[in-house]
Amino acid sequence: MKHFTVLGAGIVGVCSALALQREGWSVTLIDRDAPGQGCSFGNAGILHSGGVLPFARPGIVGMVPRMLFDRESALVLNWRYLGSLAPWFARFLWASRPSHVERASRALAPLALGARAAYEPLLREAGAQDLLRPRGELYAYRTREGFEAERADMNARRALGLPVEELDQAALRALEPAIAPDYRFAWYQPASASIANPGRLVQRLVALFAERGGEFRNLDVRSVSPTSILTDRGSLAVENLVICAGAHSRAFAAALGCNAPLQTWRGYHIMVPRDSVPLNGLLVDGDMHFAVTPMEDGIRVAGLVEFASLEAPPNYDRADLFLKLGRMLLPDFPREAQSRWMGHRPGMPDSVPVIGRSPAYPNVYFNFGHGTLGLTFGPITGGLLAEVAADRRGALDPAPYDPARYAA
């Protein structure tokens, strides 16, 4: 029986481990933290069917000056790290060309559009159906200008097969009566959903993994080779190795034949009490691109993007900005947060994740680079990885995600 060692116990890692188990192989899952930490704990909980478009799109070039100088914009670039980030940004801007956006969208569409269906058997097997909240994504706007600025993207999503509805103020307020009265326009994506506790979802999936004979080991991996990993507790031999370490995957991948241009997209969230905000479902501010999600343990406000580094300390001014933005969106929003959090999202310049076999080592595999959509893409990309490992062609073409495009 083949054995696989999977580095990373977030949603992508555990979905990969479960998919490899389904092929009849034994699997060890390794992480320095408890399962479901990092972005798998702190994300907005969205199964984002609208993730058919890449982050880099035409017009992004004009946003860069604001990113540098406006500390309250939806995207912020910490100028102290501009030198180290410059090569990634050059590739990011290149990826915003229309031909590249079209190619990336073709790769992202099956991952996003199939997310809800891919989760159904997984939630059922893990006994986690109670965590699914089926209402879709509601994007609200104060001005017609902001609303219309999204029309081209919404039409592009429709063209890729995503249902999108245009709502007037009456329909918006029928869904969310507590929204501020100056929000008058909305887009609605009914195919999306949310998870009421992303961290607990990962824990349930790890429990399922263990029930099926999988082993989780709490180890800090320092370095890797095709045949072994060096941890804080010594060296371990590996037969087949899978890198699912999120934003920390770049150095591991580079040592294993894949020089992927991965960069952290730092994100923040705050939590406020569940009964402090009258909210019926997932709500997104379309202008500032932050989400307000009802969860088991409160209301989570998450989003915004900060470009810095893995080592940079958290800038909790970004998290505190949610208090101001939350009161603009929902007048009853509290003035203090119960908690604040920062995490590292694994961002590729073209938003297309790296999935498949190493171009240098046939026993090494990768599944990382999901950006803000690890929760959305996890089950599908885990399944794709297992198909590649089994040398079997499934319904999804693996070519757009092939690590060979970044051969070292």
N, C-alpha and C positions, 0 to 999 in steps of 0.2 A: 504494500500500500504506500502510495506517495505521502510525504509529509510536507506541509507548508508552514512556514513561520511568517506571520503577518505583523509588521511593525505599525502600531497605531490602533487604539481601541476607541476611536470616535465612530460616528455613524458610517463612514465609508469603510473603515477597517472592519467593523463587525459585520457589515453587509457582505464584504468580500469573504470574510471567514465563513459565514453561513453558506454562501454560494459554493465555496470550495468544498465544504462538508457535503453538500448535496451531490457533488460529483463522486462521493464515496471516499474522500481522502481525509487523513487526520490533519488537524490544524492546531497550532499554538498561537495565541494572540498575546502580543507584548506591548506594554505602555508604561511610561514612568509614572503616570497618574492613574487614578481610578477610572474605570470605563465611563465614557460620557462626559468627560471634562472638556475644557477648551471650548471651541466654537460649537461642538456638539451639545454643550450645556447652555451656552449663552446666546444662541441665535434667536431670531424672531419667531421661530416655530412655523415658518411658512413652507408649504408644498407649493412652490411657485411655478404654476403652469405657464406663466408669461415669460419664463426664463429662456425663451427661444431666441432672444437677441443678445449679442455680446455686449459687454460693458463699453468697449471702444466702438463708437459709432461716429459718422460724419458730424462735425460741429464740435467735437470734444476739444479740438485745438483752441477754440475761442474761450474755453472754460479755464484754461491753465492759469492765466493771470489772476483770476478770482480765487483759484485754489491757493495761490501763493500769498495773497494779501488779505482775504476775507476769512477771518477765523470762525465765522458762523455759517459758512457755506456748506452745502451737502457733501462736497469733496474738499479735503484740505491736504495740502502738501507741505510737510514740515521742511522749510528751506534748509535747515541744518544738514539734512540728508540728501540734498539735491544732487550732489556729486555722485554718490553711490547709486542713486535711483535713476540717473540720467540714461544709462543704457537700456534699462527696462522701459522707461518712458518713450524712448525713441522707437522701440518695437511696438509699444502701445499705440502711439500715434500712427505708425505705419499700418497697424491692424485696423485703424478706423476708416481706411479707404473703402469705398462701396464694394469693390470686388471681394475684398477680404471679409467684410461684414456678411456678404451673401454666403460665402463659403462657411464661415463660422456658424451662421444661423442654420444652415443645413445640418451641421454636426450637432448643434444644441437642441434642435426641435424634437427629435425622438426621445431625448433624455427628459425634457420638460413635459412634453405632452403625455408621456406614458407613466408619469410619476404616481398619480393616484392609483392607477390599476396595479402598478408594481407593488405598492404598499399593502394592498388588500390581503393577499395571502400571508404576508409577513406579520401584519398586525394580528391576524387570526391565529397563526401558529404560536405567537408570543403571548397571546391573551391580552393584547394591548389595544383592542378596538375602542376602549373607552377614552383613549387619548386623542382620537381623531375628531376634529371639529370641521364639519363639511362645508360651512359657508365659505364662499370664494373671497377673492380680494376686492375690496372697495377702495378705489382711489378718488380722493376728494380734492377739489381745487377752489381757491377763493376767486380767481379771475378767469375770464374766458380766454385771456391770452395764455395763461399757464395750461389750461385745459386743451386748447387748440395746438399748443406746442407738442403735445403728446399724440396728436391724431395720426401723424405719419407712422410712428412706432406702433400704435394700436392697429392701423391698417396692415402694417407688415406682419404683425402677429396673426391677424385674421387670415392673411394670405398663406401662412404656414399651418393653418388648421386650428387656431385657438379661438374659441368663442369669446367675443368681447361685446359688451352692451354699453350703450351711451345712456346716462341717466340725467334727468333734470333735477332741480332742487327738491321738488316734491317727492320724487322717488328716492333721492338721497336721504332726506329726512325721515321717510317711512322706514328705511333700514336702520338709520342711526339718529333718533330724535334728539340726542344730547349734543350733536355736533354744533359748533358755533354757527350762527345765522349767516355769516359772510361767506361760508362755503356753499357755493351755488351750482357747481358742476361736478360730474363724476363719471368715471369709467368703472365698469364692473367685469371681473373675470371669474365666471362661475365655476370653471373647472379646477380652480385652486382650492386649497383647504389649509388647515393649520393643525399643529400638534400642541396639545395643552401642557406638555412637559417634555421637551426634547431630551433632557438629560435622563429622565426616567425611562423614556423609550429605549435609549441605548442600553440602559441597565437591564431592561426586560429582554432585549435581544441578546445580550451577553449571557443572561440566565438560560435562554433557549440554546445558545451555542454550547454552554456547559452541559445541559441536559443531553445533548447529542454527542457528548464525548470530547468536546473541545476543552483546551486548557488555557487559562489566562494567567500570565506571569507579570508581576509588577516589577519591571526592570527599567533602568535608565540606560538606553543604548548610546554608546559614545562614538562608535565607528562601525563600519560594515565592510564585508568583502563578499564575493560570490559564495564562499564556503563557510563563513563564520560571522558572528557579530560579537563585538566587545561591549560588555555591559559593566555597570557599577559592581557587579558580583562575579566578574570573570568572563571568560570567553565561552561562547556556545557554538557548536557546529550546526549548520543549516543544510538541509537538502534542497529545498526550494524557498526562496525569499521573496516577500511581497512588501513593497514600500507604500504605506498608506498614512504617512505621518503629517498630512496637512501642510501647513506653512513651513514646517521643519523638514520637508522632504528634499529640498534642493541639494543639500550637501550629501545626503545619502545617495540620491540619484546620480550625482556627478561622479561618485566613486564607483558606480555600477554601470557606466556607459551611457548615461543620459544627461546631457548638459541643458536641462530645461530652465528657461528664464522665469523662474518662479519668484514672486515678490509678495510680501505680506500686505494685505488690505486690512488695516486695523479697524475694528468695529467696537461699538459701545452699546451698553444697555443700562437702563435703570428699572427698578421694580417699585410699584406703589400698591397699596392695599386693593384687593379685588373689589370691595364694596365702595371704594372712594370715587369710582368713575362708572357712570351708567353706560355700559357698552354692550352691544348685542353680538358683535363679532369682530373679526380682523378688519382694521381700518388703516389705510395708508394715506399720509399727506403727500399728494402728488407733486407739490412744488419742492419740498425739502427731502422727499424720498425716505421718510422714516415710518416705521410700522408700530401700531399700538395693538397688542395681541392679548386677549383674555387668556390667562393660564390658570393652572390649578392653584398656584400659590400667590396669585396676584395679577396685576396688569403689568406687562412688560412693554417698554418702549425701546425699540432697537433700530439700528441702522447707522447712517452716516459713514463715510469712508475717510480714513486718515492714512496718508502715505508717510511712513517713517522707516523703522527697522524693527527686526525681532528683538533687539536689545534695548531700544528706547523705552524709557519709563512711561507708564500710562499718563495721558493728558486728560484728567477727569473733568476739565472744563468742557470737553466734548460731551461727556455724559450729562453734566449739569445743564447743558443747552437743551436737553430734552424737557426739562421742567418748564422753560420758557415756551418752547414749541408746543408742548402738550397743552398749555393753557390757551394758546391760540386756536388749537383744534377743538378742544373740549373745555369749555369755560369752567367746569367743576374740577378740573385736574388739580391734584395736590401741589403744594409749594415745596414739599420736601420728598426726597426719595427714601425708600427703605434700604436700598442697596444699590451699588454701582458695580459695573464689570467692564473689562476690556479683553478682547480676544483677537487672534490673528487668523484672518481668512487667507487661504492659499490662492493667490491670483495669478493667472496667466495673461499675457498681453492680449491675446485674442479670445480669452474666456473659455477656450476649449481644453478640457482636462486631458491628462496624459494617462492612457490606459493600455496595458498590454505588456508584451515580453521585451526585456532589454535587448537592444540591438547588439550588445557585446556578450551577454551571458544568457544561455538558454534556460537556466534555472532561476532567473531573476525576473520579477514582474513589478509593474508600477500601477498605482491607481491614486492619483492626486491631482491637484490643480483645479478644484471645483469652484473656486471663488466664494461667492456668497450662497452657493446652491448645493452644498454638500448634503444637507438634509433632503433636498428635493431629488438629487441624482443618485443617492447612495444605493438603493436596491438595484437600479438598472445597471449602473457601472460595476457593481459587485458581480452581477450576473454575467456581464460582458467579460470581465476579467476571468471568471471561471471558464467561460467558453474558449477563450484564447488559450488558457492553460491546458484545456482538454483537446486542443487542436480541432475544435468543432466550430463551424460557421452557423451562427444562429440568425435570428431575424434582423439584428442590428449589425451593420457593416462596421468592422473595427478599424478600418483604414484611417478615418479622420482623426483618431485619437492615438495612433501608433507612436510609441516613444522614438521610433527610428527617425522621426522628423527633427529630433534634437540629439542625434547620435554624437557622442563626445569625440 
